[in-house]
Amino acid sequence: MTVLNTEATVGVVGAGAMGAGIAQVAALAGHRVKIHDTFAGAGEKALARIAGNLDKEFAKGRLEKQKRDATGARIEAVSSLSALADCAIVIEAIVEDLHVKQRLFAELEAIVPDTTILATNTSSISISAIASVLKRPDRAVGMHFFNPAPVMKLVEVVSGAATSARYAATVFDTATAWGKTAVHCRSTPGFIVNRIARPYYAEALRLLEEGCADIATIDALMTDGGGFRMGPFRLMDLIGHDVNYAVTRSIFEAYYFDPRYRPSNVQKELVDAGWLGVKAGRGFYDHVDGSTQPPVSEEPVPTSTSALDQLKPGAEVWTDKFVVRQTDGRTAADHALEVGHPVALYDLCMN
Ligand SMILES: NC(=O)c1ccc[n+]([C@@H]2O[C@H](COP(=O)([O-])OP(=O)(O)OC[C@H]3O[C@@H](n4cnc5c(N)ncnc54)[C@H](O)[C@@H]3O)[C@@H](O)[C@H]2O)c1
């Protein structure tokens, strides 16, 4: 076993949904945890959320008072990255953007000792690409938790081209010691779960766009009929549309614009509007005080053809330049350009 012992301090960068959850998991396992976020107050908000979660576990009789208090006391919000200098592992859970993650990894490498593992919770981005900015890319490992991290058992331990087997084994054994079910995999776009899950979201969005059924019906069918724990729209609301859309775009681009992974303008509209799901209080559903209400409105969500008329001025339109033709013979791209939207064209004939 190469597990990190509980004397080791764990750093977490990004105090959003995932960072807070990961900090909670590591602290429950006995580690001291330092959590950092660039957004002022985000670290403190994460501490409050974690305290609330621990209180709930205590109230349900699943956590003793002493362990609740000790776990909460082990987590500290830090305002600068340099405070992570004594961490044995730093787990990054910031925005799903390669260049932002690369910048952070390069900064971290200048702060932490040579032996510190630099882990990333990315859902889809190449570990090899994130690690490419490091002098020691062998210590970069994907440590992909699922949402909510304290509840979901699985952790994908993702190795990039340069990841050393030794560091991947330490991450695997540590995740196991934290009560998780770890699985090794190689870095491919979306790894295992997000790759297989893509059609779950994409086909649901297409069904909606094609007017086949409404949000609540599709969700209910997948849970009550299909046996899934959550329907696709509720799940996207939980994940966060900014995150889910960024992951879809990343996988779409990484697979050379394979139309199977094409992002949806319906979801992009939610992102543009800031209706990011549970974390924003509104997505496909309304989320009020932690409880999910019926879908926001009975009005149809804009479909792929009518969406152009409803986009915010200047919003970017992604469209395939060949297949989307209007009744007058023009493409959707022609129409979008005419009404002043920048257009990103992808070409199905590209090879
Ligand atoms: N949401 C999910 O269901 C889920 C599941 C598994 C993995 N992930 C991955 O985890 C990562 C975070 O997702 P999330 O849902 O927690 O996002 P989130 O939006 O809830 O939180 C991201 C946090 O990172 C902070 N941040 C952004 N840039 C930063 C920087 N340079 N330095 C420090 N902090 C920074 C933001 O202020 C924000 O608080 C993404 O890579 C995502 O793909 C998300």
The ligand as a Tripos MOL2 file, in Angstrom:
@<TRIPOS>MOLECULE
LIG
   44    48     1     0     0
SMALL
NO_CHARGES

@<TRIPOS>ATOM
      1 N1        -20.3190   19.3430  -10.9050 N.am      1 LIG1
      2 C1        -20.1150   18.0590  -11.0970 C.2       1 LIG1
      3 O1        -21.0520   17.2570  -11.1120 O.2       1 LIG1
      4 C2        -18.7040   17.5370  -11.2940 C.ar      1 LIG1
      5 C3        -18.4660   16.1720  -11.0930 C.ar      1 LIG1
      6 C4        -17.1540   15.6870  -11.2370 C.ar      1 LIG1
      7 C5        -16.1370   16.5560  -11.6070 C.ar      1 LIG1
      8 N2        -16.4190   17.8670  -11.8050 N.ar      1 LIG1
      9 C6        -15.2900   18.7480  -12.1810 C.3       1 LIG1
     10 O2        -14.8400   19.4290  -11.0000 O.3       1 LIG1
     11 C7        -14.3740   20.7480  -11.3500 C.3       1 LIG1
     12 C8        -15.1520   21.7770  -10.5410 C.3       1 LIG1
     13 O3        -16.5360   21.6130  -10.7640 O.3       1 LIG1
     14 P1        -17.6210   22.2060   -9.7360 P.3       1 LIG1
     15 O4        -18.9360   21.6030  -10.1230 O.co2     1 LIG1
     16 O5        -17.1290   22.0970   -8.3440 O.co2     1 LIG1
     17 O6        -17.6010   23.7470  -10.1860 O.3       1 LIG1
     18 P2        -18.1190   25.0090   -9.3480 P.3       1 LIG1
     19 O7        -18.4640   26.0300  -10.3680 O.co2     1 LIG1
     20 O8        -19.1360   24.6020   -8.3370 O.co2     1 LIG1
     21 O9        -16.8040   25.4690   -8.5240 O.3       1 LIG1
     22 C9        -15.6060   25.8770   -9.1280 C.3       1 LIG1
     23 C10       -14.8970   26.7980   -8.1400 C.3       1 LIG1
     24 O10       -13.5650   27.0390   -8.6370 O.3       1 LIG1
     25 C11       -13.2510   28.3910   -8.3760 C.3       1 LIG1
     26 N3        -12.1620   28.7640   -9.2830 N.ar      1 LIG1
     27 C12       -12.2350   28.9790  -10.6180 C.ar      1 LIG1
     28 N4        -10.9950   29.2420  -11.0900 N.ar      1 LIG1
     29 C13       -10.1330   29.1730  -10.0380 C.ar      1 LIG1
     30 C14        -8.7240   29.3320   -9.8810 C.ar      1 LIG1
     31 N5         -7.9400   29.6070  -10.9260 N.pl3     1 LIG1
     32 N6         -8.1910   29.1430   -8.6620 N.ar      1 LIG1
     33 C15        -8.9660   28.8550   -7.5940 C.ar      1 LIG1
     34 N7        -10.3280   28.7120   -7.6680 N.ar      1 LIG1
     35 C16       -10.8820   28.8670   -8.8750 C.ar      1 LIG1
     36 C17       -14.5580   29.1500   -8.5770 C.3       1 LIG1
     37 O11       -14.5450   30.3870   -7.9120 O.3       1 LIG1
     38 C18       -15.5670   28.1660   -7.9860 C.3       1 LIG1
     39 O12       -15.7890   28.4160   -6.6070 O.3       1 LIG1
     40 C19       -14.5310   20.8630  -12.8750 C.3       1 LIG1
     41 O13       -13.3150   20.4940  -13.4640 O.3       1 LIG1
     42 C20       -15.6160   19.8400  -13.1790 C.3       1 LIG1
     43 O14       -15.5620   19.3600  -14.4980 O.3       1 LIG1
     44 C21       -17.6680   18.3860  -11.6330 C.ar      1 LIG1
@<TRIPOS>BOND
     1     1     2 1
     2     2     3 2
     3     2     4 1
     4     4     5 ar
     5     4    44 ar
     6     5     6 ar
     7     6     7 ar
     8     7     8 ar
     9     8     9 1
    10     8    44 ar
    11     9    10 1
    12     9    42 1
    13    10    11 1
    14    11    12 1
    15    11    40 1
    16    12    13 1
    17    13    14 1
    18    14    15 2
    19    14    16 1
    20    14    17 1
    21    17    18 1
    22    18    19 2
    23    18    20 1
    24    18    21 1
    25    21    22 1
    26    22    23 1
    27    23    24 1
    28    23    38 1
    29    24    25 1
    30    25    26 1
    31    25    36 1
    32    26    27 ar
    33    26    35 ar
    34    27    28 ar
    35    28    29 ar
    36    29    30 ar
    37    29    35 ar
    38    30    31 1
    39    30    32 ar
    40    32    33 ar
    41    33    34 ar
    42    34    35 ar
    43    36    37 1
    44    36    38 1
    45    38    39 1
    46    40    41 1
    47    40    42 1
    48    42    43 1
@<TRIPOS>SUBSTRUCTURE
     1 LIG1         1 GROUP 0 **** ****
